[in-house]
Amino acid sequence: RLVPSDKKHRHDWMILPEHAKGAKDGDLVAARLLPHRGYGPKKAEIVDIFGHSDYPKDASIQAIAAHGIPMGFSDDERSDAAAA
């Protein structure tokens, strides 16, 4: 199960083993909801694993993800930096 950090989502999400992508208990992850009809827990799949929730950067990573700020650099940005 995934416990969303965003308080808009009041319920846990179900992560099936084939959608876990190696995430372990306590990992800080990004997930997306899967199409859902009917009753029962909503299902989601792990999109990215940021690290363990005990890390000091936990709050920063959550804020960055919540506001859609990209993490890391694109290939073009890395090429430009290498050329400079």
Distance bins in CASP14 RR format, pairs under 12 A and 6 or more apart:
PFRMAT RR
TARGET T0000
AUTHOR 0000-0000-0000
RMODE 2
METHOD distances of the structure
MODEL  1
1 11 0 0 0 0 1 0 0 0 0 0 0
1 12 1 0 1 0 0 0 0 0 0 0 0
1 13 1 0 0 1 0 0 0 0 0 0 0
1 14 1 0 0 1 0 0 0 0 0 0 0
1 15 1 0 0 1 0 0 0 0 0 0 0
1 16 0 0 0 0 0 1 0 0 0 0 0
1 20 0 0 0 0 0 1 0 0 0 0 0
1 23 0 0 0 0 0 1 0 0 0 0 0
1 25 0 0 0 0 1 0 0 0 0 0 0
1 26 0 0 0 0 0 1 0 0 0 0 0
1 29 0 0 0 0 0 1 0 0 0 0 0
1 31 0 0 0 0 0 1 0 0 0 0 0
1 41 1 0 0 1 0 0 0 0 0 0 0
1 42 0 0 0 0 0 1 0 0 0 0 0
1 43 0 0 0 0 0 1 0 0 0 0 0
1 44 0 0 0 0 1 0 0 0 0 0 0
2 9 0 0 0 0 1 0 0 0 0 0 0
2 11 0 0 0 0 0 1 0 0 0 0 0
2 12 1 0 0 1 0 0 0 0 0 0 0
2 13 1 0 1 0 0 0 0 0 0 0 0
2 14 1 0 0 1 0 0 0 0 0 0 0
2 15 1 0 1 0 0 0 0 0 0 0 0
2 16 0 0 0 0 0 1 0 0 0 0 0
2 19 0 0 0 0 1 0 0 0 0 0 0
2 20 0 0 0 0 1 0 0 0 0 0 0
2 21 0 0 0 0 0 1 0 0 0 0 0
2 23 0 0 0 0 1 0 0 0 0 0 0
2 25 0 0 0 0 0 1 0 0 0 0 0
2 26 0 0 0 0 0 1 0 0 0 0 0
2 27 0 0 0 0 1 0 0 0 0 0 0
2 28 0 0 0 0 0 1 0 0 0 0 0
2 29 1 0 0 1 0 0 0 0 0 0 0
2 30 0 0 0 0 0 1 0 0 0 0 0
2 31 1 0 1 0 0 0 0 0 0 0 0
2 32 0 0 0 0 0 1 0 0 0 0 0
2 33 0 0 0 0 0 1 0 0 0 0 0
2 34 0 0 0 0 0 1 0 0 0 0 0
2 41 0 0 0 0 1 0 0 0 0 0 0
2 42 0 0 0 0 1 0 0 0 0 0 0
2 43 0 0 0 0 1 0 0 0 0 0 0
2 44 1 0 1 0 0 0 0 0 0 0 0
2 45 0 0 0 0 1 0 0 0 0 0 0
2 46 1 0 0 1 0 0 0 0 0 0 0
2 47 0 0 0 0 0 1 0 0 0 0 0
2 49 0 0 0 0 0 1 0 0 0 0 0
2 53 0 0 0 0 0 1 0 0 0 0 0
3 9 0 0 0 0 1 0 0 0 0 0 0
3 10 0 0 0 0 0 1 0 0 0 0 0
3 11 0 0 0 0 1 0 0 0 0 0 0
3 12 1 0 1 0 0 0 0 0 0 0 0
3 13 0 0 0 0 1 0 0 0 0 0 0
3 14 0 0 0 0 0 1 0 0 0 0 0
3 15 0 0 0 0 0 1 0 0 0 0 0
3 25 0 0 0 0 0 1 0 0 0 0 0
3 26 0 0 0 0 1 0 0 0 0 0 0
3 27 0 0 0 0 0 1 0 0 0 0 0
3 28 0 0 0 0 0 1 0 0 0 0 0
3 29 0 0 0 0 0 1 0 0 0 0 0
3 31 0 0 0 0 0 1 0 0 0 0 0
3 41 0 0 0 0 0 1 0 0 0 0 0
3 44 0 0 0 0 0 1 0 0 0 0 0
3 53 0 0 0 0 1 0 0 0 0 0 0
4 10 0 0 0 0 1 0 0 0 0 0 0
4 11 0 0 0 0 1 0 0 0 0 0 0
4 12 1 0 0 1 0 0 0 0 0 0 0
4 13 1 0 0 1 0 0 0 0 0 0 0
4 15 0 0 0 0 0 1 0 0 0 0 0
4 28 0 0 0 0 0 1 0 0 0 0 0
4 29 0 0 0 0 0 1 0 0 0 0 0
4 30 0 0 0 0 0 1 0 0 0 0 0
4 31 0 0 0 0 1 0 0 0 0 0 0
4 32 0 0 0 0 0 1 0 0 0 0 0
4 33 0 0 0 0 1 0 0 0 0 0 0
4 42 0 0 0 0 1 0 0 0 0 0 0
4 44 0 0 0 0 1 0 0 0 0 0 0
4 62 0 0 0 0 0 1 0 0 0 0 0
4 65 0 0 0 0 0 1 0 0 0 0 0
4 66 0 0 0 0 0 1 0 0 0 0 0
5 12 0 0 0 0 0 1 0 0 0 0 0
5 13 0 0 0 0 0 1 0 0 0 0 0
5 26 0 0 0 0 0 1 0 0 0 0 0
5 28 0 0 0 0 1 0 0 0 0 0 0
5 29 0 0 0 0 1 0 0 0 0 0 0
5 30 0 0 0 0 0 1 0 0 0 0 0
5 31 0 0 0 0 0 1 0 0 0 0 0
5 50 0 0 0 0 0 1 0 0 0 0 0
5 53 0 0 0 0 1 0 0 0 0 0 0
5 58 0 0 0 0 1 0 0 0 0 0 0
5 59 0 0 0 0 1 0 0 0 0 0 0
5 61 0 0 0 0 1 0 0 0 0 0 0
5 62 1 0 1 0 0 0 0 0 0 0 0
5 63 0 0 0 0 1 0 0 0 0 0 0
5 65 0 0 0 0 1 0 0 0 0 0 0
5 66 1 0 0 1 0 0 0 0 0 0 0
6 13 0 0 0 0 0 1 0 0 0 0 0
6 30 0 0 0 0 0 1 0 0 0 0 0
6 31 0 0 0 0 0 1 0 0 0 0 0
6 33 0 0 0 0 0 1 0 0 0 0 0
6 62 0 0 0 0 1 0 0 0 0 0 0
6 63 0 0 0 0 0 1 0 0 0 0 0
6 65 0 0 0 0 1 0 0 0 0 0 0
6 66 1 0 0 1 0 0 0 0 0 0 0
6 67 0 0 0 0 0 1 0 0 0 0 0
7 62 0 0 0 0 0 1 0 0 0 0 0
7 66 0 0 0 0 0 1 0 0 0 0 0
8 66 0 0 0 0 0 1 0 0 0 0 0
9 31 0 0 0 0 0 1 0 0 0 0 0
9 33 0 0 0 0 1 0 0 0 0 0 0
9 41 0 0 0 0 0 1 0 0 0 0 0
9 42 0 0 0 0 1 0 0 0 0 0 0
9 44 0 0 0 0 1 0 0 0 0 0 0
9 66 0 0 0 0 0 1 0 0 0 0 0
10 41 0 0 0 0 0 1 0 0 0 0 0
10 42 0 0 0 0 0 1 0 0 0 0 0
11 33 0 0 0 0 0 1 0 0 0 0 0
11 36 0 0 0 0 0 1 0 0 0 0 0
11 39 0 0 0 0 0 1 0 0 0 0 0
11 40 0 0 0 0 1 0 0 0 0 0 0
11 41 1 0 0 1 0 0 0 0 0 0 0
11 42 1 0 0 1 0 0 0 0 0 0 0
11 43 0 0 0 0 0 1 0 0 0 0 0
11 44 0 0 0 0 0 1 0 0 0 0 0
12 31 0 0 0 0 0 1 0 0 0 0 0
12 40 0 0 0 0 0 1 0 0 0 0 0
12 41 1 0 0 1 0 0 0 0 0 0 0
12 42 0 0 0 0 1 0 0 0 0 0 0
12 43 0 0 0 0 0 1 0 0 0 0 0
12 44 0 0 0 0 1 0 0 0 0 0 0
13 19 0 0 0 0 0 1 0 0 0 0 0
13 20 0 0 0 0 0 1 0 0 0 0 0
13 29 0 0 0 0 0 1 0 0 0 0 0
13 31 1 0 0 1 0 0 0 0 0 0 0
13 32 0 0 0 0 1 0 0 0 0 0 0
13 33 1 0 0 1 0 0 0 0 0 0 0
13 34 0 0 0 0 1 0 0 0 0 0 0
13 36 0 0 0 0 1 0 0 0 0 0 0
13 40 0 0 0 0 0 1 0 0 0 0 0
13 41 1 0 0 1 0 0 0 0 0 0 0
13 42 1 0 1 0 0 0 0 0 0 0 0
13 43 1 0 0 1 0 0 0 0 0 0 0
13 44 1 0 1 0 0 0 0 0 0 0 0
13 45 0 0 0 0 1 0 0 0 0 0 0
13 46 0 0 0 0 0 1 0 0 0 0 0
14 20 0 0 0 0 0 1 0 0 0 0 0
14 31 0 0 0 0 0 1 0 0 0 0 0
14 33 0 0 0 0 0 1 0 0 0 0 0
14 34 0 0 0 0 1 0 0 0 0 0 0
14 36 0 0 0 0 1 0 0 0 0 0 0
14 40 0 0 0 0 1 0 0 0 0 0 0
14 41 1 0 1 0 0 0 0 0 0 0 0
14 42 1 0 0 1 0 0 0 0 0 0 0
14 43 1 0 1 0 0 0 0 0 0 0 0
14 44 1 0 0 1 0 0 0 0 0 0 0
14 45 0 0 0 0 0 1 0 0 0 0 0
14 46 0 0 0 0 0 1 0 0 0 0 0
15 21 0 0 0 0 1 0 0 0 0 0 0
15 22 0 0 0 0 0 1 0 0 0 0 0
15 23 1 0 0 1 0 0 0 0 0 0 0
15 24 0 0 0 0 0 1 0 0 0 0 0
15 25 0 0 0 0 0 1 0 0 0 0 0
15 27 0 0 0 0 0 1 0 0 0 0 0
15 29 0 0 0 0 1 0 0 0 0 0 0
15 31 1 0 0 1 0 0 0 0 0 0 0
15 32 0 0 0 0 0 1 0 0 0 0 0
15 33 0 0 0 0 0 1 0 0 0 0 0
15 34 0 0 0 0 1 0 0 0 0 0 0
15 41 0 0 0 0 1 0 0 0 0 0 0
15 42 0 0 0 0 0 1 0 0 0 0 0
15 43 1 0 0 1 0 0 0 0 0 0 0
15 44 1 0 1 0 0 0 0 0 0 0 0
15 45 1 0 0 1 0 0 0 0 0 0 0
15 46 1 0 0 1 0 0 0 0 0 0 0
15 47 0 0 0 0 0 1 0 0 0 0 0
15 49 0 0 0 0 0 1 0 0 0 0 0
16 23 0 0 0 0 0 1 0 0 0 0 0
16 31 0 0 0 0 0 1 0 0 0 0 0
16 34 0 0 0 0 1 0 0 0 0 0 0
16 41 0 0 0 0 0 1 0 0 0 0 0
16 42 0 0 0 0 0 1 0 0 0 0 0
16 43 1 0 0 1 0 0 0 0 0 0 0
16 44 0 0 0 0 1 0 0 0 0 0 0
16 45 1 0 0 1 0 0 0 0 0 0 0
16 46 0 0 0 0 0 1 0 0 0 0 0
17 23 0 0 0 0 0 1 0 0 0 0 0
17 43 0 0 0 0 0 1 0 0 0 0 0
17 45 0 0 0 0 0 1 0 0 0 0 0
17 46 0 0 0 0 0 1 0 0 0 0 0
18 34 0 0 0 0 0 1 0 0 0 0 0
18 43 0 0 0 0 0 1 0 0 0 0 0
18 45 0 0 0 0 1 0 0 0 0 0 0
18 46 0 0 0 0 0 1 0 0 0 0 0
19 29 0 0 0 0 0 1 0 0 0 0 0
19 31 0 0 0 0 1 0 0 0 0 0 0
19 32 0 0 0 0 1 0 0 0 0 0 0
19 33 0 0 0 0 0 1 0 0 0 0 0
19 34 1 0 0 1 0 0 0 0 0 0 0
19 43 1 0 0 1 0 0 0 0 0 0 0
19 44 1 0 0 1 0 0 0 0 0 0 0
19 45 1 1 0 0 0 0 0 0 0 0 0
19 46 1 0 0 1 0 0 0 0 0 0 0
19 47 0 0 0 0 1 0 0 0 0 0 0
20 27 0 0 0 0 1 0 0 0 0 0 0
20 29 0 0 0 0 1 0 0 0 0 0 0
20 31 0 0 0 0 1 0 0 0 0 0 0
20 43 0 0 0 0 0 1 0 0 0 0 0
20 44 0 0 0 0 0 1 0 0 0 0 0
20 45 0 0 0 0 1 0 0 0 0 0 0
20 46 1 0 1 0 0 0 0 0 0 0 0
20 47 0 0 0 0 0 1 0 0 0 0 0
20 49 0 0 0 0 1 0 0 0 0 0 0
21 27 0 0 0 0 0 1 0 0 0 0 0
21 29 0 0 0 0 1 0 0 0 0 0 0
21 30 0 0 0 0 0 1 0 0 0 0 0
21 31 0 0 0 0 1 0 0 0 0 0 0
21 32 0 0 0 0 0 1 0 0 0 0 0
21 44 0 0 0 0 0 1 0 0 0 0 0
21 45 1 0 0 1 0 0 0 0 0 0 0
21 46 1 0 1 0 0 0 0 0 0 0 0
21 47 1 0 0 1 0 0 0 0 0 0 0
21 48 0 0 0 0 1 0 0 0 0 0 0
21 49 1 0 0 1 0 0 0 0 0 0 0
22 29 0 0 0 0 1 0 0 0 0 0 0
22 45 0 0 0 0 0 1 0 0 0 0 0
22 46 1 0 0 1 0 0 0 0 0 0 0
22 48 0 0 0 0 0 1 0 0 0 0 0
22 49 1 0 0 1 0 0 0 0 0 0 0
22 51 0 0 0 0 0 1 0 0 0 0 0
23 29 1 0 1 0 0 0 0 0 0 0 0
23 30 0 0 0 0 0 1 0 0 0 0 0
23 31 0 0 0 0 1 0 0 0 0 0 0
23 44 0 0 0 0 0 1 0 0 0 0 0
23 45 0 0 0 0 0 1 0 0 0 0 0
23 46 1 0 1 0 0 0 0 0 0 0 0
23 47 0 0 0 0 0 1 0 0 0 0 0
23 48 0 0 0 0 1 0 0 0 0 0 0
23 49 1 0 1 0 0 0 0 0 0 0 0
23 50 0 0 0 0 1 0 0 0 0 0 0
23 51 0 0 0 0 1 0 0 0 0 0 0
23 52 0 0 0 0 0 1 0 0 0 0 0
23 53 0 0 0 0 0 1 0 0 0 0 0
24 46 0 0 0 0 0 1 0 0 0 0 0
24 49 0 0 0 0 1 0 0 0 0 0 0
24 51 0 0 0 0 1 0 0 0 0 0 0
24 52 0 0 0 0 1 0 0 0 0 0 0
24 53 0 0 0 0 0 1 0 0 0 0 0
25 52 0 0 0 0 1 0 0 0 0 0 0
25 53 0 0 0 0 1 0 0 0 0 0 0
25 54 0 0 0 0 0 1 0 0 0 0 0
26 49 0 0 0 0 0 1 0 0 0 0 0
26 50 0 0 0 0 0 1 0 0 0 0 0
26 51 0 0 0 0 1 0 0 0 0 0 0
26 52 1 0 1 0 0 0 0 0 0 0 0
26 53 1 0 1 0 0 0 0 0 0 0 0
26 54 1 0 0 1 0 0 0 0 0 0 0
26 55 0 0 0 0 0 1 0 0 0 0 0
26 58 0 0 0 0 0 1 0 0 0 0 0
27 46 0 0 0 0 1 0 0 0 0 0 0
27 48 0 0 0 0 0 1 0 0 0 0 0
27 49 1 0 1 0 0 0 0 0 0 0 0
27 50 1 0 0 1 0 0 0 0 0 0 0
27 51 1 0 1 0 0 0 0 0 0 0 0
27 52 1 0 1 0 0 0 0 0 0 0 0
27 53 1 0 0 1 0 0 0 0 0 0 0
27 54 0 0 0 0 0 1 0 0 0 0 0
27 55 0 0 0 0 0 1 0 0 0 0 0
27 58 0 0 0 0 0 1 0 0 0 0 0
27 61 0 0 0 0 0 1 0 0 0 0 0
28 46 0 0 0 0 0 1 0 0 0 0 0
28 48 0 0 0 0 1 0 0 0 0 0 0
28 49 1 0 0 1 0 0 0 0 0 0 0
28 50 1 0 1 0 0 0 0 0 0 0 0
28 51 1 0 1 0 0 0 0 0 0 0 0
28 52 1 0 0 1 0 0 0 0 0 0 0
28 53 1 0 1 0 0 0 0 0 0 0 0
28 54 0 0 0 0 1 0 0 0 0 0 0
28 55 1 0 0 1 0 0 0 0 0 0 0
28 56 0 0 0 0 0 1 0 0 0 0 0
28 57 0 0 0 0 1 0 0 0 0 0 0
28 58 1 0 0 1 0 0 0 0 0 0 0
28 59 0 0 0 0 0 1 0 0 0 0 0
28 60 0 0 0 0 0 1 0 0 0 0 0
28 61 1 0 0 1 0 0 0 0 0 0 0
28 62 1 0 0 1 0 0 0 0 0 0 0
28 63 0 0 0 0 0 1 0 0 0 0 0
28 64 0 0 0 0 0 1 0 0 0 0 0
28 65 0 0 0 0 1 0 0 0 0 0 0
29 44 0 0 0 0 1 0 0 0 0 0 0
29 45 0 0 0 0 1 0 0 0 0 0 0
29 46 1 0 1 0 0 0 0 0 0 0 0
29 47 1 0 0 1 0 0 0 0 0 0 0
29 48 1 0 0 1 0 0 0 0 0 0 0
29 49 1 0 1 0 0 0 0 0 0 0 0
29 50 1 0 0 1 0 0 0 0 0 0 0
29 51 0 0 0 0 1 0 0 0 0 0 0
29 52 0 0 0 0 0 1 0 0 0 0 0
29 53 0 0 0 0 1 0 0 0 0 0 0
29 58 0 0 0 0 0 1 0 0 0 0 0
29 61 0 0 0 0 0 1 0 0 0 0 0
29 62 0 0 0 0 0 1 0 0 0 0 0
29 65 0 0 0 0 1 0 0 0 0 0 0
30 44 0 0 0 0 1 0 0 0 0 0 0
30 45 0 0 0 0 0 1 0 0 0 0 0
30 46 1 0 0 1 0 0 0 0 0 0 0
30 47 1 0 1 0 0 0 0 0 0 0 0
30 48 1 0 1 0 0 0 0 0 0 0 0
30 49 0 0 0 0 1 0 0 0 0 0 0
30 50 1 0 0 1 0 0 0 0 0 0 0
30 51 0 0 0 0 0 1 0 0 0 0 0
30 61 0 0 0 0 1 0 0 0 0 0 0
30 62 0 0 0 0 0 1 0 0 0 0 0
30 64 0 0 0 0 0 1 0 0 0 0 0
30 65 1 0 1 0 0 0 0 0 0 0 0
30 66 0 0 0 0 0 1 0 0 0 0 0
30 68 0 0 0 0 1 0 0 0 0 0 0
30 71 0 0 0 0 1 0 0 0 0 0 0
31 42 0 0 0 0 0 1 0 0 0 0 0
31 43 0 0 0 0 1 0 0 0 0 0 0
31 44 1 0 1 0 0 0 0 0 0 0 0
31 45 1 0 0 1 0 0 0 0 0 0 0
31 46 1 0 1 0 0 0 0 0 0 0 0
31 47 1 0 1 0 0 0 0 0 0 0 0
31 48 0 0 0 0 1 0 0 0 0 0 0
31 49 0 0 0 0 1 0 0 0 0 0 0
31 50 0 0 0 0 0 1 0 0 0 0 0
31 65 0 0 0 0 0 1 0 0 0 0 0
32 42 0 0 0 0 0 1 0 0 0 0 0
32 43 0 0 0 0 0 1 0 0 0 0 0
32 44 1 0 0 1 0 0 0 0 0 0 0
32 45 1 0 0 1 0 0 0 0 0 0 0
32 46 0 0 0 0 1 0 0 0 0 0 0
32 47 1 0 1 0 0 0 0 0 0 0 0
32 48 0 0 0 0 1 0 0 0 0 0 0
32 65 0 0 0 0 0 1 0 0 0 0 0
33 41 0 0 0 0 0 1 0 0 0 0 0
33 42 1 0 1 0 0 0 0 0 0 0 0
33 43 1 0 0 1 0 0 0 0 0 0 0
33 44 1 0 1 0 0 0 0 0 0 0 0
33 45 0 0 0 0 1 0 0 0 0 0 0
33 46 0 0 0 0 0 1 0 0 0 0 0
33 47 0 0 0 0 0 1 0 0 0 0 0
34 41 0 0 0 0 0 1 0 0 0 0 0
34 42 1 0 0 1 0 0 0 0 0 0 0
34 43 1 0 1 0 0 0 0 0 0 0 0
34 44 1 0 1 0 0 0 0 0 0 0 0
34 45 1 0 1 0 0 0 0 0 0 0 0
34 46 0 0 0 0 0 1 0 0 0 0 0
34 47 0 0 0 0 0 1 0 0 0 0 0
35 42 0 0 0 0 1 0 0 0 0 0 0
35 43 0 0 0 0 1 0 0 0 0 0 0
35 44 0 0 0 0 0 1 0 0 0 0 0
35 45 0 0 0 0 0 1 0 0 0 0 0
36 42 1 0 1 0 0 0 0 0 0 0 0
36 43 1 0 0 1 0 0 0 0 0 0 0
36 44 0 0 0 0 1 0 0 0 0 0 0
37 43 0 0 0 0 0 1 0 0 0 0 0
47 65 0 0 0 0 0 1 0 0 0 0 0
48 61 0 0 0 0 0 1 0 0 0 0 0
48 64 0 0 0 0 0 1 0 0 0 0 0
48 65 0 0 0 0 1 0 0 0 0 0 0
48 70 0 0 0 0 0 1 0 0 0 0 0
48 71 0 0 0 0 1 0 0 0 0 0 0
48 72 0 0 0 0 0 1 0 0 0 0 0
49 55 0 0 0 0 0 1 0 0 0 0 0
49 61 0 0 0 0 0 1 0 0 0 0 0
49 65 0 0 0 0 0 1 0 0 0 0 0
50 57 0 0 0 0 1 0 0 0 0 0 0
50 58 0 0 0 0 1 0 0 0 0 0 0
50 59 0 0 0 0 0 1 0 0 0 0 0
50 60 0 0 0 0 0 1 0 0 0 0 0
50 61 1 0 1 0 0 0 0 0 0 0 0
50 62 0 0 0 0 1 0 0 0 0 0 0
50 63 0 0 0 0 0 1 0 0 0 0 0
50 64 0 0 0 0 1 0 0 0 0 0 0
50 65 1 0 0 1 0 0 0 0 0 0 0
50 71 0 0 0 0 1 0 0 0 0 0 0
50 72 0 0 0 0 0 1 0 0 0 0 0
51 57 0 0 0 0 1 0 0 0 0 0 0
51 58 0 0 0 0 1 0 0 0 0 0 0
51 61 1 0 0 1 0 0 0 0 0 0 0
51 62 0 0 0 0 0 1 0 0 0 0 0
51 65 0 0 0 0 0 1 0 0 0 0 0
51 71 0 0 0 0 0 1 0 0 0 0 0
52 58 0 0 0 0 1 0 0 0 0 0 0
52 61 0 0 0 0 0 1 0 0 0 0 0
53 59 0 0 0 0 0 1 0 0 0 0 0
53 61 0 0 0 0 1 0 0 0 0 0 0
53 62 0 0 0 0 1 0 0 0 0 0 0
55 61 1 0 0 1 0 0 0 0 0 0 0
55 62 0 0 0 0 0 1 0 0 0 0 0
57 63 0 0 0 0 0 1 0 0 0 0 0
57 64 0 0 0 0 1 0 0 0 0 0 0
57 65 0 0 0 0 0 1 0 0 0 0 0
57 71 0 0 0 0 0 1 0 0 0 0 0
58 64 0 0 0 0 0 1 0 0 0 0 0
58 65 0 0 0 0 0 1 0 0 0 0 0
59 65 0 0 0 0 0 1 0 0 0 0 0
59 66 0 0 0 0 0 1 0 0 0 0 0
60 66 0 0 0 0 0 1 0 0 0 0 0
60 67 0 0 0 0 0 1 0 0 0 0 0
60 69 0 0 0 0 0 1 0 0 0 0 0
60 71 0 0 0 0 0 1 0 0 0 0 0
61 67 0 0 0 0 0 1 0 0 0 0 0
61 68 0 0 0 0 0 1 0 0 0 0 0
61 69 0 0 0 0 0 1 0 0 0 0 0
61 71 1 0 0 1 0 0 0 0 0 0 0
62 68 0 0 0 0 0 1 0 0 0 0 0
62 69 0 0 0 0 0 1 0 0 0 0 0
62 71 0 0 0 0 0 1 0 0 0 0 0
63 69 0 0 0 0 1 0 0 0 0 0 0
63 71 0 0 0 0 0 1 0 0 0 0 0
64 70 0 0 0 0 1 0 0 0 0 0 0
64 71 1 0 0 1 0 0 0 0 0 0 0
64 72 0 0 0 0 0 1 0 0 0 0 0
65 71 1 0 0 1 0 0 0 0 0 0 0
70 77 0 0 0 0 1 0 0 0 0 0 0
72 78 0 0 0 0 1 0 0 0 0 0 0
72 81 0 0 0 0 0 1 0 0 0 0 0
73 79 0 0 0 0 1 0 0 0 0 0 0
73 80 0 0 0 0 1 0 0 0 0 0 0
73 81 1 0 0 1 0 0 0 0 0 0 0
73 82 0 0 0 0 0 1 0 0 0 0 0
74 80 0 0 0 0 1 0 0 0 0 0 0
74 81 0 0 0 0 0 1 0 0 0 0 0
75 81 0 0 0 0 0 1 0 0 0 0 0
75 82 0 0 0 0 0 1 0 0 0 0 0
76 82 0 0 0 0 0 1 0 0 0 0 0
76 83 0 0 0 0 0 1 0 0 0 0 0
77 83 0 0 0 0 0 1 0 0 0 0 0
77 84 0 0 0 0 0 1 0 0 0 0 0
78 84 0 0 0 0 0 1 0 0 0 0 0
END
